[in-house]
Amino acid sequence: METSKKLTVVACSGASNTGQYSDLVARKLMQSGQAKLLCLARFSVDDEFAKKAGSEIEKLIVLDGCPINCAELTVKKSGIKGFTHINTTDFGIVKGKTPVTEEKVKEIVEHILHL
């Protein structure tokens, strides 16, 4: 990992292919030991968790699957600022059309690791 800060990821896990990409990228980063993965839903229901997470996170990546940006909005509503927002559609993925491939997952992972 090229960053000196500990990486934390929060990801959309929506029903579409774009949400599947977000989820797979986040899990790949976590499983490789490159990042810690936090539950997005918990930010919207647990104020203490959000407050603690916000104070402890060194570098937060928020992954969304589509332009609705649910993950970004959820994190913002919890009061957390200063994160990097990435949308899978920025990588040529079309909601409901682009098949999920390991190559595209790796492309997004590599992009994140070089931020």
Buried (B, 14 or more C-beta within 10 A) or exposed (E): BEBEEEBBBBBBBBEBBBBBBBBBBBBBBBEEEBBBBBBBEBBBEBEEBBEEBBEEBEBBBBBBBBEBBBBBEBBBEBEBEEBEBBBBBEBEBEBEEBEEEEEBBEBBBEEBBEE
